[in-house]
Amino acid sequence: MKNIIVPLFVLFSTCLFAQENEHVRMFSTVKIGFLAGINFSDQSGSSFVLEGKTNLTPNLNLKLSLGYSVINKKEGYTVQTYQHEVFTNYDKYATESYTLEKLNYDVFPISLGLEYYFSRNVFSPYALLEAGYNFSNVHQERSGAYIGFAGYYDTFDQLPSAYKGAAPWISTDNPYRIAVGVGTTYKVTSFINLDVRYVFQHNNSIANTHQIMLGINI
């Protein structure tokens, strides 16, 4: 990951220095874009992005993006744990086992980034760098779930040792994201551009993804 990010930081810094003498007013243009596409991780998912951008130099934009993604992560391991069941006149420890097949994440990313255009023409290739946070919910897909298959017990100590562990905690702590990518815009009209891009996302606490996105900006 560092091998990708460091050269891009150098590229963006060089571009800023090279263009600092050009007489173009910062924040003189504002564009809005909407893109949709596919996430490739362990299994595919979908992604939608709404972004706004403004110029820092003629070829360098500052951008803010909001989005929604479905990220699927294949697991496929067996969990053995217990449930403490308490009702009126009933207090038992039940064994529980299941196979955790997949984790499905609903992700709401928000990011700031830079977008550098190598040229401005009918086709305008660019590179991008983003950093931000993922606000997410996770859902488990399970199979082969059995409660009480290895028995019900009056106390925790009576449980078989294999079932005394807690179910694995699926953490979404420190949900930062860093994304790098390349793309190009195609000028459809004087104010509408078709936008296609590839993005690699490093998602802390969530599966990393490769994205193919297609959309428009105006």
BAMI-375697 format. One line per field, with one value per residue: residue number from 1; residue in three letters; x, y, z of N, C-alpha, C in turn. Coordinates in Angstrom, 3 decimals, always signed. Layout:
% residues N
pos <- c(NUM;...)
code <- c(ALA;...)
n_u <- c(X;...)
n_v <- c(Y;...)
n_w <- c(Z;...)
ca_u <- c(X;...)
ca_v <- c(Y;...)
ca_w <- c(Z;...)
c_u <- c(X;...)
c_v <- c(Y;...)
c_w <- c(Z;...)
This chain:
% residues 218
pos <- c(1;2;3;4;5;6;7;8;9;10;11;12;13;14;15;16;17;18;19;20;21;22;23;24;25;26;27;28;29;30;31;32;33;34;35;36;37;38;39;40;41;42;43;44;45;46;47;48;49;50;51;52;53;54;55;56;57;58;59;60;61;62;63;64;65;66;67;68;69;70;71;72;73;74;75;76;77;78;79;80;81;82;83;84;85;86;87;88;89;90;91;92;93;94;95;96;97;98;99;100;101;102;103;104;105;106;107;108;109;110;111;112;113;114;115;116;117;118;119;120;121;122;123;124;125;126;127;128;129;130;131;132;133;134;135;136;137;138;139;140;141;142;143;144;145;146;147;148;149;150;151;152;153;154;155;156;157;158;159;160;161;162;163;164;165;166;167;168;169;170;171;172;173;174;175;176;177;178;179;180;181;182;183;184;185;186;187;188;189;190;191;192;193;194;195;196;197;198;199;200;201;202;203;204;205;206;207;208;209;210;211;212;213;214;215;216;217;218)
code <- c(MET;LYS;ASN;ILE;ILE;VAL;PRO;LEU;PHE;VAL;LEU;PHE;SER;THR;CYS;LEU;PHE;ALA;GLN;GLU;ASN;GLU;HIS;VAL;ARG;MET;PHE;SER;THR;VAL;LYS;ILE;GLY;PHE;LEU;ALA;GLY;ILE;ASN;PHE;SER;ASP;GLN;SER;GLY;SER;SER;PHE;VAL;LEU;GLU;GLY;LYS;THR;ASN;LEU;THR;PRO;ASN;LEU;ASN;LEU;LYS;LEU;SER;LEU;GLY;TYR;SER;VAL;ILE;ASN;LYS;LYS;GLU;GLY;TYR;THR;VAL;GLN;THR;TYR;GLN;HIS;GLU;VAL;PHE;THR;ASN;TYR;ASP;LYS;TYR;ALA;THR;GLU;SER;TYR;THR;LEU;GLU;LYS;LEU;ASN;TYR;ASP;VAL;PHE;PRO;ILE;SER;LEU;GLY;LEU;GLU;TYR;TYR;PHE;SER;ARG;ASN;VAL;PHE;SER;PRO;TYR;ALA;LEU;LEU;GLU;ALA;GLY;TYR;ASN;PHE;SER;ASN;VAL;HIS;GLN;GLU;ARG;SER;GLY;ALA;TYR;ILE;GLY;PHE;ALA;GLY;TYR;TYR;ASP;THR;PHE;ASP;GLN;LEU;PRO;SER;ALA;TYR;LYS;GLY;ALA;ALA;PRO;TRP;ILE;SER;THR;ASP;ASN;PRO;TYR;ARG;ILE;ALA;VAL;GLY;VAL;GLY;THR;THR;TYR;LYS;VAL;THR;SER;PHE;ILE;ASN;LEU;ASP;VAL;ARG;TYR;VAL;PHE;GLN;HIS;ASN;ASN;SER;ILE;ALA;ASN;THR;HIS;GLN;ILE;MET;LEU;GLY;ILE;ASN;ILE)
n_u <- c(+0.828;+1.913;+3.776;+2.258;+0.899;+2.853;+4.358;+2.203;+1.616;+3.987;+3.723;+1.386;+2.310;+4.436;+3.044;+1.556;+3.620;+4.697;+2.662;+2.196;+2.725;+0.926;-1.679;-4.437;-7.445;-8.005;-10.576;-12.387;-14.035;-16.717;-17.772;-20.101;-20.479;-21.747;-21.435;-21.566;-20.957;-19.058;-17.854;-14.993;-14.031;-13.585;-15.977;-18.299;-19.742;-21.774;-21.517;-22.010;-21.452;-21.435;-20.070;-18.399;-16.396;-13.691;-11.441;-7.936;-5.596;-5.021;-5.070;-5.476;-7.717;-9.639;-11.602;-14.724;-16.387;-19.271;-20.851;-22.289;-21.838;-21.897;-20.192;-18.915;-17.611;-16.059;-16.045;-16.346;-15.860;-16.167;-18.038;-18.075;-19.908;-21.877;-25.197;-26.798;-29.682;-32.420;-35.435;-38.713;-38.539;-36.609;-33.308;-30.662;-27.649;-26.978;-25.483;-24.066;-23.607;-22.353;-21.752;-19.964;-20.560;-20.379;-19.648;-21.546;-21.299;-22.790;-21.855;-21.025;-19.205;-17.223;-15.171;-12.195;-10.264;-7.748;-7.490;-5.832;-5.349;-3.834;-3.899;-5.982;-8.566;-10.634;-10.653;-9.683;-7.327;-6.749;-5.439;-6.230;-6.431;-7.624;-8.827;-10.504;-13.437;-15.265;-18.538;-20.299;-22.436;-22.701;-23.643;-24.246;-23.957;-25.063;-24.778;-25.924;-26.770;-27.001;-28.600;-28.177;-27.332;-25.125;-26.002;-27.747;-27.058;-26.780;-24.992;-22.293;-19.767;-20.262;-20.441;-19.145;-15.668;-15.050;-17.126;-17.102;-16.078;-16.553;-18.638;-17.121;-16.148;-17.221;-15.571;-15.832;-14.175;-12.030;-12.515;-11.157;-10.448;-8.429;-7.884;-6.756;-6.490;-7.093;-8.316;-10.483;-12.052;-14.622;-15.538;-18.785;-20.684;-20.464;-20.725;-21.183;-19.636;-18.546;-17.472;-15.077;-13.503;-10.910;-10.473;-8.555;-9.258;-8.152;-9.490;-9.782;-10.614;-12.552;-13.033;-10.585;-11.065;-11.476;-12.513;-14.631;-15.840;-18.466;-19.806;-21.208;-20.151;-20.855)
n_v <- c(-1.207;+1.294;+1.593;+2.434;+4.749;+6.670;+7.451;+8.723;+10.880;+12.315;+12.866;+14.542;+16.671;+17.608;+18.465;+20.574;+22.366;+22.819;+24.173;+26.489;+29.035;+29.639;+31.684;+31.241;+31.469;+30.093;+27.784;+28.551;+27.093;+24.747;+21.428;+18.728;+15.274;+11.982;+8.577;+5.043;+1.579;-1.487;-3.401;-5.355;-7.820;-10.370;-11.374;-10.040;-6.720;-3.725;-0.185;+3.312;+6.725;+10.118;+13.155;+16.277;+18.815;+21.157;+23.525;+23.666;+24.261;+24.696;+21.975;+20.450;+19.232;+19.713;+17.498;+16.385;+13.565;+11.489;+8.386;+5.101;+1.703;-1.820;-4.341;-7.507;-10.128;-13.168;-15.850;-18.592;-20.341;-22.436;-21.848;-22.383;-21.950;-20.537;-20.051;-18.125;-18.804;-17.389;-17.510;-17.253;-19.233;-20.715;-21.353;-21.813;-22.951;-23.139;-25.050;-23.884;-23.938;-22.993;-22.242;-19.577;-18.048;-15.726;-12.210;-9.357;-6.068;-2.924;+0.091;+3.457;+5.702;+8.665;+11.131;+13.106;+14.375;+14.444;+15.218;+14.767;+15.982;+14.822;+15.811;+18.074;+17.492;+16.071;+13.420;+13.117;+12.096;+11.067;+10.954;+9.881;+10.499;+9.642;+10.078;+9.060;+8.199;+5.204;+4.629;+2.027;-0.913;-4.299;-7.526;-10.917;-13.936;-17.122;-20.716;-24.100;-23.930;-24.809;-25.138;-26.217;-28.710;-30.055;-30.248;-28.990;-27.043;-26.555;-24.764;-22.522;-23.685;-26.365;-26.621;-28.131;-27.837;-26.938;-25.274;-23.040;-20.616;-17.172;-15.942;-14.842;-11.436;-9.063;-6.517;-3.042;-0.995;+1.949;+2.990;+3.868;+4.871;+4.616;+5.561;+4.975;+5.743;+5.586;+7.178;+8.412;+11.184;+11.803;+14.121;+14.840;+16.847;+20.453;+20.864;+18.432;+15.505;+12.218;+9.815;+7.456;+5.082;+3.330;+2.137;+1.431;+0.454;+0.746;-0.498;-0.140;-2.549;-3.603;-5.577;-5.039;-3.429;-3.560;-1.291;-0.692;+2.032;+4.011;+6.965;+10.329;+13.759;+17.186)
n_w <- c(+0.000;+0.838;-1.176;-3.277;-2.403;-1.545;-3.947;-5.262;-3.541;-3.920;-6.632;-6.672;-5.084;-6.646;-8.873;-7.802;-7.175;-9.706;-10.958;-9.612;-10.467;-12.400;-13.514;-12.364;-10.749;-7.569;-6.582;-8.505;-10.126;-9.882;-9.667;-9.946;-9.380;-10.150;-9.576;-10.243;-9.553;-9.324;-6.596;-6.069;-3.963;-1.693;-2.576;-4.977;-4.836;-4.684;-5.469;-4.849;-5.539;-4.659;-5.491;-4.970;-6.420;-6.616;-8.142;-7.423;-8.784;-12.355;-13.186;-10.939;-8.578;-5.598;-3.688;-2.331;-1.178;-0.884;-0.132;-0.792;-0.166;-0.781;+0.666;+0.487;+2.365;+2.330;+4.639;+6.131;+8.403;+11.357;+14.285;+17.735;+20.577;+23.253;+24.641;+27.106;+28.550;+29.997;+31.572;+33.103;+35.909;+34.626;+33.795;+31.951;+30.333;+27.006;+24.464;+21.381;+17.891;+14.668;+11.193;+10.024;+7.195;+5.565;+5.684;+5.404;+4.568;+5.011;+3.893;+4.480;+3.140;+3.719;+2.375;+1.815;-0.900;-3.548;-6.991;-9.884;-13.133;-16.021;-18.565;-20.463;-22.490;-25.087;-24.179;-20.860;-18.880;-15.452;-12.062;-8.722;-5.197;-2.041;+1.326;+4.284;+6.230;+7.011;+7.708;+9.027;+8.895;+9.875;+8.731;+9.399;+7.574;+8.147;+8.413;+9.054;+11.790;+15.164;+18.219;+21.437;+20.604;+21.637;+24.195;+27.179;+30.049;+33.605;+34.786;+33.895;+34.186;+33.706;+30.989;+27.960;+27.259;+24.679;+24.022;+25.602;+24.832;+23.828;+21.166;+18.108;+17.978;+15.740;+14.623;+13.859;+14.415;+14.279;+11.556;+9.108;+5.699;+2.773;-0.492;-3.802;-7.265;-10.859;-13.809;-16.431;-18.013;-20.411;-22.777;-23.299;-23.823;-23.756;-21.045;-19.797;-18.712;-19.268;-16.929;-16.053;-13.975;-12.134;-8.858;-6.000;-2.734;+0.537;+3.328;+6.629;+9.091;+7.442;+4.481;+1.934;-1.247;-4.827;-7.187;-9.982;-11.609;-13.050;-14.410;-14.439;-14.627;-13.984)
ca_u <- c(+0.000;+2.794;+4.437;+1.346;+0.503;+3.973;+4.567;+1.108;+1.843;+5.064;+3.154;+0.513;+3.132;+5.172;+2.097;+1.258;+4.780;+4.877;+1.599;+1.894;+2.880;-0.124;-2.610;-5.798;-7.975;-8.447;-12.006;-13.166;-14.994;-17.314;-18.415;-20.788;-20.443;-22.405;-20.899;-22.005;-20.098;-18.949;-16.721;-14.460;-13.224;-13.751;-17.128;-18.612;-20.769;-22.053;-21.076;-22.533;-20.678;-21.779;-18.900;-18.254;-14.985;-13.338;-10.047;-6.848;-4.791;-5.738;-5.197;-5.606;-8.981;-9.964;-12.911;-15.422;-17.273;-20.140;-21.239;-22.863;-21.275;-22.106;-18.945;-19.121;-16.365;-16.257;-15.359;-16.361;-15.308;-17.162;-18.018;-18.683;-20.071;-23.012;-26.212;-27.340;-31.120;-33.063;-36.859;-39.338;-38.276;-35.737;-31.974;-29.817;-26.602;-27.172;-24.405;-24.446;-22.582;-22.785;-20.696;-20.046;-20.269;-20.043;-19.967;-22.057;-21.174;-23.369;-20.799;-21.310;-17.919;-17.084;-13.738;-11.594;-9.231;-7.154;-7.674;-4.915;-5.538;-2.579;-4.166;-7.384;-8.928;-11.863;-10.339;-8.843;-6.925;-6.423;-5.180;-6.880;-6.039;-8.662;-8.743;-11.718;-13.992;-16.381;-19.556;-20.765;-23.175;-22.307;-24.638;-23.631;-24.663;-24.692;-25.414;-25.706;-26.887;-27.586;-28.625;-28.437;-26.936;-24.215;-26.607;-28.114;-26.379;-27.264;-23.986;-21.271;-18.667;-20.632;-20.346;-17.920;-14.649;-15.070;-18.233;-17.026;-15.610;-17.556;-18.683;-16.170;-16.654;-16.962;-15.277;-15.729;-13.443;-11.039;-12.998;-10.630;-10.243;-7.510;-8.164;-5.968;-7.087;-6.854;-9.520;-10.513;-13.351;-14.860;-16.414;-19.978;-21.088;-19.611;-20.816;-21.390;-18.514;-18.607;-16.340;-14.845;-12.311;-10.574;-10.031;-8.247;-9.558;-7.723;-10.521;-9.459;-11.716;-13.421;-12.249;-10.147;-11.836;-11.142;-13.757;-14.781;-16.938;-18.874;-20.787;-21.113;-19.996;-21.332)
ca_v <- c(+0.000;+2.457;+1.711;+3.145;+6.050;+7.613;+8.084;+9.636;+12.109;+13.026;+13.371;+15.676;+17.777;+18.132;+19.188;+21.843;+23.251;+23.161;+25.029;+27.569;+30.322;+29.853;+32.680;+30.735;+31.682;+28.896;+27.645;+29.296;+26.187;+23.722;+20.365;+17.676;+14.006;+10.807;+7.367;+3.761;+0.524;-2.788;-3.691;-6.710;-8.196;-11.819;-11.528;-8.735;-5.884;-2.532;+1.061;+4.551;+7.854;+11.494;+13.944;+17.650;+19.145;+22.515;+23.555;+24.311;+24.756;+24.297;+20.528;+19.774;+19.491;+19.249;+16.877;+15.809;+12.524;+10.708;+7.220;+3.904;+0.496;-3.144;-5.098;-8.873;-10.800;-14.590;-16.349;-20.045;-21.079;-22.918;-21.223;-23.121;-21.012;-20.890;-19.047;-18.182;-18.631;-17.125;-17.208;-17.521;-20.592;-21.434;-20.761;-22.834;-22.638;-23.988;-25.048;-23.344;-24.040;-22.567;-21.866;-18.189;-18.144;-14.467;-10.934;-8.365;-4.733;-1.718;+1.067;+4.832;+6.397;+10.102;+11.295;+14.244;+13.860;+15.237;+14.634;+15.465;+15.709;+14.858;+16.679;+18.479;+17.354;+15.288;+12.466;+13.770;+11.097;+11.632;+10.086;+10.415;+10.036;+10.016;+9.549;+9.380;+7.231;+4.347;+4.342;+0.750;-1.942;-5.617;-8.590;-12.227;-15.043;-18.353;-21.968;-25.199;-23.439;-25.756;-24.716;-27.345;-29.980;-30.723;-30.275;-27.847;-27.228;-25.663;-23.744;-22.315;-24.640;-27.678;-26.636;-28.702;-26.796;-26.410;-24.339;-21.988;-19.352;-16.237;-15.824;-13.816;-10.074;-8.474;-5.126;-2.009;+0.113;+2.653;+2.677;+4.777;+4.360;+5.306;+5.081;+5.499;+5.276;+6.258;+7.209;+9.422;+11.736;+11.990;+15.276;+14.543;+18.183;+21.489;+20.868;+17.079;+14.604;+10.836;+9.554;+6.050;+5.002;+2.173;+2.583;+0.457;+0.984;+0.080;-0.250;-0.726;-3.286;-4.152;-6.107;-4.127;-3.631;-2.975;-0.747;-0.155;+2.983;+4.728;+7.993;+11.608;+14.959;+18.388)
ca_w <- c(+0.000;+0.897;-2.467;-4.172;-1.867;-1.497;-5.250;-5.591;-2.788;-4.607;-7.878;-6.408;-4.592;-7.784;-9.710;-7.132;-7.319;-11.109;-11.440;-8.678;-11.123;-13.374;-12.995;-12.347;-9.413;-6.867;-6.292;-9.510;-10.752;-9.023;-10.434;-9.202;-10.092;-9.599;-10.174;-9.714;-10.052;-8.681;-5.721;-6.103;-2.800;-1.724;-3.459;-5.524;-4.236;-5.485;-4.862;-5.408;-5.021;-5.009;-5.158;-5.416;-6.575;-7.010;-8.588;-6.697;-9.904;-13.579;-13.355;-9.647;-7.900;-4.255;-3.818;-1.189;-1.698;-0.010;-0.897;-0.188;-0.764;-0.215;+0.600;+0.952;+2.731;+2.559;+5.831;+6.018;+9.537;+12.310;+15.611;+18.847;+21.681;+24.121;+24.951;+28.461;+28.393;+31.291;+31.529;+34.402;+36.410;+33.681;+33.709;+31.369;+29.360;+25.837;+23.478;+20.079;+16.844;+13.341;+10.258;+9.548;+5.771;+4.908;+6.321;+4.457;+5.143;+4.427;+4.183;+4.090;+3.223;+3.493;+2.119;+1.128;-1.779;-4.612;-8.316;-10.795;-14.556;-16.776;-19.720;-20.610;-23.887;-25.165;-23.115;-19.854;-17.873;-14.155;-10.910;-7.534;-3.865;-1.074;+2.689;+5.013;+7.172;+6.647;+8.711;+8.476;+9.624;+9.393;+8.864;+9.249;+6.925;+8.842;+8.010;+9.995;+13.162;+16.111;+19.618;+22.323;+19.991;+22.583;+25.515;+28.010;+31.334;+34.662;+35.097;+32.867;+34.386;+33.185;+29.534;+27.387;+27.103;+23.313;+23.875;+26.614;+24.272;+23.308;+19.710;+17.666;+17.875;+14.432;+14.949;+12.832;+15.035;+13.458;+10.202;+8.093;+4.342;+1.881;-1.841;-4.915;-8.489;-12.134;-14.619;-17.478;-18.377;-21.848;-22.932;-24.089;-24.267;-23.160;-19.581;-19.293;-18.948;-18.837;-16.033;-15.767;-13.122;-11.303;-7.533;-4.954;-1.409;+1.767;+4.336;+7.923;+9.723;+6.408;+3.366;+0.886;-2.472;-6.122;-7.735;-11.335;-11.483;-14.248;-14.079;-15.131;-13.815;-14.653)
c_u <- c(+0.866;+3.479;+3.576;+1.131;+1.639;+4.249;+3.456;+1.210;+2.923;+4.545;+2.304;+1.301;+3.897;+4.267;+1.739;+2.388;+4.913;+3.852;+1.380;+2.017;+1.800;-1.216;-4.047;-6.311;-8.451;-9.947;-12.889;-14.170;-15.485;-18.018;-19.036;-20.750;-21.217;-21.892;-21.482;-21.103;-20.106;-17.701;-16.293;-13.604;-13.203;-14.937;-17.560;-19.708;-20.954;-21.642;-21.671;-21.802;-21.265;-20.614;-19.001;-16.787;-14.819;-11.853;-9.126;-5.869;-5.533;-5.979;-5.414;-6.889;-8.949;-11.372;-13.417;-16.400;-18.034;-20.602;-21.954;-22.303;-21.778;-20.815;-19.186;-17.774;-16.640;-15.438;-15.259;-15.674;-16.421;-16.950;-18.702;-18.713;-21.275;-23.994;-26.662;-28.820;-31.776;-34.508;-37.408;-39.162;-37.406;-34.420;-31.007;-28.740;-26.722;-25.952;-24.941;-23.291;-23.182;-21.547;-20.941;-19.593;-19.742;-20.410;-20.379;-22.046;-21.970;-22.470;-21.204;-20.011;-18.064;-15.595;-13.428;-10.491;-8.716;-7.303;-6.819;-5.135;-4.216;-2.710;-5.648;-7.725;-10.287;-11.791;-9.361;-8.478;-6.494;-6.045;-5.833;-6.330;-7.069;-8.353;-10.000;-12.129;-15.132;-17.315;-20.299;-21.607;-22.797;-23.405;-23.951;-24.553;-24.146;-25.384;-25.137;-25.787;-27.622;-27.474;-29.002;-28.024;-26.008;-24.723;-26.955;-27.551;-26.858;-26.287;-22.998;-20.164;-18.978;-20.546;-19.096;-16.932;-14.685;-16.135;-18.184;-16.565;-16.755;-17.520;-17.753;-16.838;-16.263;-16.803;-15.305;-15.040;-12.420;-11.352;-12.462;-10.501;-9.228;-7.722;-7.233;-6.567;-6.664;-8.155;-9.379;-11.936;-13.419;-15.895;-17.569;-20.543;-20.168;-19.667;-21.085;-20.197;-18.857;-17.338;-16.236;-13.531;-12.154;-10.018;-9.709;-8.483;-8.938;-8.707;-10.112;-10.720;-12.685;-12.527;-11.835;-10.904;-11.134;-12.461;-13.606;-16.026;-17.193;-19.924;-20.623;-20.743;-20.341;-20.776)
c_v <- c(+1.261;+2.685;+2.438;+4.580;+7.067;+8.236;+9.046;+10.947;+12.956;+13.643;+14.606;+16.895;+18.430;+18.962;+20.540;+22.835;+23.735;+24.177;+26.281;+28.948;+30.604;+30.728;+32.196;+30.829;+30.367;+28.957;+28.397;+28.412;+25.176;+22.714;+19.347;+16.402;+12.920;+9.589;+6.136;+2.682;-0.703;-2.831;-5.141;-6.913;-9.713;-12.193;-10.134;-8.039;-4.657;-1.275;+2.245;+5.716;+9.158;+12.365;+15.358;+18.004;+20.592;+22.572;+24.231;+24.954;+24.355;+22.797;+19.766;+20.201;+18.998;+18.697;+16.369;+14.789;+11.844;+9.497;+6.160;+2.698;-0.735;-3.925;-6.462;-9.545;-12.257;-15.047;-17.877;-20.787;-21.393;-22.268;-22.152;-22.198;-21.455;-19.736;-19.236;-17.826;-18.512;-16.721;-17.427;-18.989;-21.422;-20.680;-21.840;-22.221;-23.635;-23.909;-24.527;-23.529;-23.601;-22.303;-20.437;-18.171;-16.842;-13.284;-9.946;-7.003;-3.727;-0.565;+2.433;+5.637;+7.905;+10.398;+12.661;+13.705;+14.886;+14.469;+15.439;+15.014;+15.863;+15.712;+17.006;+18.457;+16.665;+14.136;+13.140;+12.766;+11.762;+10.530;+10.720;+9.766;+10.552;+9.423;+9.961;+8.262;+6.446;+4.191;+3.100;-0.046;-3.286;-6.635;-9.926;-13.175;-16.341;-19.551;-23.015;-24.783;-24.463;-25.196;-25.924;-28.685;-30.772;-30.614;-28.932;-28.104;-26.177;-24.539;-23.638;-23.359;-26.019;-27.769;-27.379;-27.582;-26.164;-25.338;-23.183;-20.641;-18.489;-16.247;-14.704;-12.459;-9.501;-6.970;-4.242;-0.770;+0.695;+2.514;+3.607;+4.069;+5.228;+4.713;+5.758;+4.959;+6.067;+6.213;+8.199;+9.950;+11.871;+13.097;+14.920;+15.825;+19.184;+21.481;+19.486;+16.202;+13.213;+10.531;+8.052;+5.939;+3.621;+2.710;+1.374;+1.124;+0.111;+0.485;-0.920;-1.332;-3.913;-4.662;-4.992;-4.436;-3.015;-2.541;-0.390;+0.728;+3.685;+5.752;+9.239;+12.686;+16.174;+19.621)
c_w <- c(+0.000;-0.436;-3.485;-3.698;-1.926;-2.856;-5.648;-4.832;-3.477;-5.893;-7.647;-5.930;-5.729;-8.682;-9.107;-7.339;-8.751;-11.575;-10.599;-9.322;-12.161;-12.751;-13.181;-10.918;-8.806;-6.602;-7.290;-10.240;-9.721;-9.921;-9.487;-10.029;-9.372;-10.338;-9.500;-10.292;-9.181;-7.813;-5.921;-4.861;-2.789;-2.610;-3.886;-4.727;-5.119;-4.727;-5.606;-4.747;-5.552;-4.580;-5.710;-5.464;-7.009;-7.303;-7.580;-7.676;-11.176;-13.705;-12.053;-8.950;-6.462;-4.304;-2.479;-1.741;-0.571;-0.816;-0.092;-0.926;-0.037;-0.433;+1.225;+1.196;+3.074;+3.754;+5.796;+7.148;+10.542;+13.672;+16.601;+20.052;+22.514;+24.187;+26.392;+28.364;+29.765;+31.046;+32.939;+34.764;+35.460;+33.557;+33.241;+30.479;+28.210;+24.933;+22.140;+19.103;+15.514;+12.488;+9.793;+8.087;+5.177;+5.795;+5.232;+5.136;+4.324;+4.852;+3.634;+4.219;+3.015;+3.410;+1.536;+0.232;-2.760;-5.920;-9.294;-12.229;-15.290;-18.028;-19.732;-22.087;-23.944;-24.165;-22.159;-18.759;-16.572;-13.169;-9.693;-6.271;-2.875;+0.289;+3.430;+5.938;+6.545;+7.849;+8.221;+9.460;+9.027;+9.684;+8.581;+8.477;+7.527;+8.207;+9.084;+11.445;+14.038;+17.521;+20.470;+21.765;+20.915;+24.019;+26.107;+29.408;+32.329;+34.970;+33.938;+32.973;+33.821;+31.655;+29.078;+27.075;+25.710;+23.118;+24.878;+26.066;+23.777;+21.782;+19.265;+17.497;+16.520;+14.623;+13.710;+13.404;+14.055;+11.966;+9.111;+6.743;+3.622;+0.496;-2.841;-6.200;-9.706;-12.927;-15.752;-17.611;-19.893;-22.007;-23.866;-24.675;-23.589;-21.641;-18.978;-19.687;-18.452;-18.050;-15.784;-15.004;-12.499;-9.989;-6.664;-3.611;-0.332;+2.852;+5.641;+8.528;+8.720;+5.285;+2.407;-0.406;-3.671;-6.743;-9.210;-11.308;-12.820;-13.864;-14.916;-14.131;-14.650;-13.959)
